[in-house]
């Protein structure tokens, strides 16, 4: 009974258990291929079970494991299986399945290679680095950073371009890395000009994709790296104190808004990669306060578009690997009123699908001066960014429609806790940390959990980016604001974590802002407040890609190493 349609999700999603280690993967949001890669990574980190056949073996084992589950759990009419067997007979489980009460056993063929650690033992530094990289998830750096690194190596005299004969463990490690590299299309321009670094012996086409924390596992190079070398500069940075470079400068905003040196442009306030998006637009439009979502076709930026005279909607922009805009499409909302507006989008996918839920501030404008209460709506978008359904959770001052609001509601942050939607309603010490469990079909509140909020002398802490789970915690970036000039305000960005189980208590947060709105960023004179407004955050296993609005004028991003973020937080 071969599984022929790996693009389908079996009941409960793709699952696998590694009998030798007891390790399990049960992420209902993962596709077949993502699950196979997770299996590959786990095996790469466990040399006794690593197979020389790499990913193919993992794919076949996942097929076999799923087939065993189908027998054991008695699935019917599952389109995973070939048409002739699309209605599965309720088979008696074979003895090997019956015998075990816990997990179906993998039928992975025997014939694995020798222990990975032994393979690379005594070999060149490159093998250790690749081993660490593979074993810890092989999350590559962004294409932009890999290209920046490659450009430096291409012009470096230490780059030995001639073909080097590779043998033993290094050859094997690179073969495995190449398999994953090609699977993920990890290639830079000028790759054929990259060879081996004479200083460290590393294979440069691979090394430019490796996170700095894995490079740090290597021994010091035989010769010191030159000053312009990216390896030297990135490792030096890792040795610097954990306090973020701007936190000392931003701390005085806790007690004064005037006698403080003006912060630099937000994306340069720390030593993180970052930039301001160049977005094609009508000259009178402003695009800002941007969320971020990862679908199977890549990253999409969700930007609020403010047009003149006052009108607000959301435009989705496809991003390439260099964080450039490829193309855009306006979200098609089903308006119930001509003067309906949509602002400050936060976007997440429904687990296991490419359908997107967009939370927006939604209101009617009666005139350029007056409007309805700000309302929070949740909008289900299909793959073409057309709204298929709208939900209006009645919580706080939010009503079952805009007209039913009894006050303003903004900045709700939606997330899935397992298969159940939840939202962070508030996170400040004043409003408390309120997490609301929603009905998965109606998105109406079912239960709320209220615990202590963030004590933050930079204005009231508010959401924020949709929380993302890492281990036993969820992480989110939040904003706050303080009076700046006349009626204008200056905004700040922080980050916090909370427990990934009810009642979702806060565990840690940045006591000092990690970014502040700046007059040195783009702004509209006499109109813009000084804003950093985080709405989107995607985590790749090592780094955060955070997107935010700048001064109600532009959209920016930063790539933030998670370990630096953790070191900037204080435990509660
Ligand atoms: S010394 Fe640094 S820049 Fe030069 S080839 Fe080696 S890694 Fe690249």
Boltz pocket constraint, residues with backbone or C-beta under 6 A from the ligand:
constraints:
  - pocket:
      binder: B
      contacts: [[A, 149], [A, 152], [A, 153], [A, 156], [A, 157], [A, 158], [A, 159], [A, 196], [A, 197], [A, 198], [A, 199], [A, 200], [A, 225], [A, 226], [A, 228], [A, 229], [A, 230], [A, 231], [A, 232]]
      max_distance: 6.0
